[in-house]
Amino acid sequence: MSLQAHQLACRRGDRLLFENVSFQVNDGELLLIEGHNGCGKTTLLKTLATLRYPDDGYVSWQGEPILKLADEFRSELTWLGHHNAIKLDLTAMENLKIACFLNDLVVTDDEVLNALEAMGLYGYEDLPVRSLSQGQKRRTSLAYLLLTQCKLWILDEPFSALDVKAVDFLQRVISQHIEKGGMVILTTHQEVALTSGSINRLNLVA
């Protein structure tokens, strides 16, 4: 499988963020999007995840435009934005179960508990997320990566608010996904050992 960007351009208001951006990501590959703050990294990720339209160019999946494929493409995609997108009044357990339900992912309670425990949330699974630290909230969102069966992961600053142990664990989760033939596109401000092999990099400039 492959995801391709074809001459993408995006604006914010009257300001051009980037243009003529083209790349391809294949099975078993990771693409790290780099660039200074405000250059449009999050905008590019949202465009790839069909959360906004490009101002020029298009994105294709297996040779077909993703906007034409619609739900067929989204069923292959896991998106994790810079914000955690969790309900503060619900527990970590409830948030993760809802995320699975909304994405038509059938899981057992034990599988959800195991994912939360693996992310370092053992003993916190039944507490309202409002009472958790920023790192624990982030780990609640990240636990979904341990359950999803989607081919393509698009991750915006996934390592933010994580301690060293959690960063190391998430690196291994991402590496294992790549080793199994998965695809990952992400941004990060941190220097992390994302895979045992090489990382494809795209420096985003206008």
C-alpha positions as CSV (number, residue, x, y, z in Angstrom):
1,M,0.0,0.0,0.0
2,S,1.1,3.6,-0.4
3,L,0.0,7.1,0.5
4,Q,1.0,9.8,-1.9
5,A,0.9,13.6,-1.7
6,H,0.8,15.4,-5.0
7,Q,2.0,19.0,-5.2
8,L,0.2,20.0,-2.0
9,A,-0.3,23.6,-1.0
10,C,-2.1,25.0,2.1
11,R,-2.8,28.5,3.3
12,R,-3.9,30.0,6.6
13,G,-5.9,33.0,5.8
14,D,-3.8,35.0,3.3
15,R,-0.6,33.4,4.3
16,L,1.0,30.5,2.3
17,L,2.2,27.8,4.7
18,F,3.7,25.5,2.1
19,E,3.4,24.6,-1.6
20,N,4.6,22.0,-4.0
21,V,4.9,19.3,-1.3
22,S,5.0,15.8,-2.8
23,F,6.0,12.5,-1.2
24,Q,5.2,8.8,-0.9
25,V,4.9,6.6,2.1
26,N,4.9,2.8,1.6
27,D,4.3,-0.3,3.8
28,G,6.9,-0.5,6.6
29,E,7.9,3.1,6.3
30,L,8.0,6.1,8.7
31,L,7.9,9.7,7.6
32,L,9.0,12.4,10.0
33,I,7.6,15.9,9.2
34,E,10.1,18.6,10.3
35,G,10.1,22.4,10.2
36,H,9.9,25.5,12.3
37,N,6.9,26.4,14.4
38,G,4.1,27.8,12.3
39,C,5.3,26.3,9.0
40,G,2.2,24.1,8.7
41,K,3.2,20.7,10.0
42,T,-0.2,20.2,11.8
43,T,-2.0,21.6,8.8
44,L,-0.3,19.0,6.6
45,L,-1.1,16.2,8.9
46,K,-4.8,17.3,9.1
47,T,-4.9,17.4,5.3
48,L,-3.5,13.8,5.1
49,A,-6.2,12.7,7.6
50,T,-9.0,14.4,5.6
51,L,-9.7,16.9,8.4
52,R,-9.2,19.8,6.0
53,Y,-8.9,20.4,2.2
54,P,-5.6,21.4,0.6
55,D,-5.6,24.7,-1.3
56,D,-3.9,23.0,-4.2
57,G,-2.8,19.4,-5.0
58,Y,-4.3,16.2,-3.7
59,V,-3.6,13.1,-1.6
60,S,-4.1,9.6,-2.9
61,W,-4.2,6.1,-1.3
62,Q,-3.4,3.2,-3.5
63,G,-3.6,5.5,-6.5
64,E,-7.1,6.9,-5.7
65,P,-7.8,10.3,-4.2
66,I,-8.6,10.0,-0.5
67,L,-11.5,12.4,-0.8
68,K,-13.1,10.1,-3.3
69,L,-12.4,7.0,-1.1
70,A,-13.9,8.8,2.0
71,D,-14.8,6.2,4.6
72,E,-12.8,3.4,2.8
73,F,-9.6,5.4,3.4
74,R,-10.6,6.5,6.9
75,S,-11.0,2.9,7.9
76,E,-7.3,2.4,7.3
77,L,-6.4,5.5,9.3
78,T,-5.7,6.2,13.0
79,W,-5.3,9.9,13.7
80,L,-3.9,11.3,17.0
81,G,-3.8,15.1,17.1
82,H,-1.8,17.4,19.4
83,H,-4.8,17.6,21.7
84,N,-5.9,14.4,23.4
85,A,-9.6,14.4,22.4
86,I,-10.8,12.8,25.6
87,K,-13.8,13.5,27.8
88,L,-12.5,14.8,31.2
89,D,-15.5,13.6,33.1
90,L,-15.1,10.0,31.9
91,T,-12.6,7.5,33.1
92,A,-9.6,6.3,31.1
93,M,-11.4,3.0,30.7
94,E,-14.6,4.7,29.4
95,N,-12.7,7.0,27.1
96,L,-10.8,4.2,25.4
97,K,-13.9,2.0,25.1
98,I,-15.7,4.9,23.4
99,A,-12.8,5.5,21.0
100,C,-13.0,1.8,20.0
101,F,-16.7,1.9,19.6
102,L,-16.6,5.1,17.4
103,N,-14.0,3.4,15.2
104,D,-16.0,0.1,14.9
105,L,-13.2,-1.7,16.8
106,V,-14.6,-4.7,18.8
107,V,-12.5,-5.2,22.0
108,T,-13.1,-6.8,25.3
109,D,-12.8,-5.1,28.7
110,D,-9.7,-7.1,29.4
111,E,-8.0,-5.9,26.1
112,V,-8.8,-2.3,27.1
113,L,-7.4,-2.8,30.6
114,N,-4.3,-4.4,29.2
115,A,-3.7,-1.5,26.9
116,L,-4.1,1.0,29.7
117,E,-1.8,-1.0,31.9
118,A,0.8,-1.2,29.2
119,M,0.7,2.6,28.9
120,G,1.4,2.9,32.6
121,L,-2.1,3.6,33.8
122,Y,-2.6,0.6,36.0
123,G,-4.7,1.7,39.0
124,Y,-5.9,4.9,37.2
125,E,-8.2,3.2,34.8
126,D,-11.4,4.0,36.8
127,L,-10.5,7.6,37.8
128,P,-12.1,10.5,36.0
129,V,-9.5,11.7,33.4
130,R,-9.9,15.2,34.9
131,S,-7.9,14.1,37.9
132,L,-5.0,12.7,35.9
133,S,-1.8,14.5,35.1
134,Q,-1.1,15.8,31.5
135,G,1.2,12.9,30.9
136,Q,-1.5,10.4,32.0
137,K,-4.1,12.1,29.8
138,R,-1.8,11.7,26.9
139,R,-1.2,8.1,27.7
140,T,-4.9,7.5,27.8
141,S,-5.2,8.7,24.2
142,L,-2.1,6.8,23.1
143,A,-3.4,3.5,24.5
144,Y,-5.7,3.3,21.5
145,L,-2.6,2.6,19.3
146,L,-2.2,-0.7,21.2
147,L,-5.7,-1.8,20.0
148,T,-6.2,-0.3,16.6
149,Q,-5.7,-2.5,13.5
150,C,-5.4,0.4,11.1
151,K,-2.5,0.4,8.6
152,L,-1.7,4.1,8.6
153,W,-1.0,6.1,11.8
154,I,-0.8,9.9,11.5
155,L,0.5,11.3,14.8
156,D,0.9,15.0,15.8
157,E,3.5,15.4,18.6
158,P,2.7,12.0,20.1
159,F,5.6,12.2,22.6
160,S,4.4,15.5,24.2
161,A,3.9,15.5,28.0
162,L,5.4,12.0,28.3
163,D,8.2,11.0,30.7
164,V,11.3,9.1,29.6
165,K,9.8,5.7,30.3
166,A,6.6,6.4,28.4
167,V,8.6,7.9,25.5
168,D,10.7,4.7,25.3
169,F,7.6,2.5,25.3
170,L,5.9,4.5,22.6
171,Q,9.0,4.4,20.5
172,R,8.9,0.6,20.6
173,V,5.1,0.6,19.8
174,I,5.7,2.7,16.7
175,S,8.8,0.6,15.7
176,Q,6.7,-2.7,16.0
177,H,4.0,-1.2,13.9
178,I,6.5,-0.4,11.2
179,E,8.2,-3.8,11.4
180,K,4.8,-5.4,10.8
181,G,4.3,-3.5,7.6
182,G,2.5,-0.5,9.0
183,M,2.9,3.1,8.0
184,V,3.5,6.1,10.3
185,I,3.6,9.9,9.5
186,L,4.4,12.1,12.5
187,T,5.8,15.3,13.9
188,T,7.8,15.7,17.0
189,H,10.0,18.3,18.6
190,Q,12.0,15.6,20.5
191,E,15.0,13.6,19.3
192,V,13.8,10.0,19.6
193,A,14.9,6.6,18.3
194,L,11.7,6.0,16.3
195,T,12.9,2.8,14.5
196,S,15.9,0.6,14.4
197,G,16.3,1.5,10.7
198,S,16.3,4.8,8.8
199,I,13.7,7.5,9.1
200,N,12.4,9.3,6.0
201,R,12.3,13.0,6.7
202,L,10.4,15.9,5.1
203,N,11.5,19.4,5.9
204,L,8.4,21.6,5.5
205,V,9.2,25.0,4.1
206,A,7.0,27.5,2.3
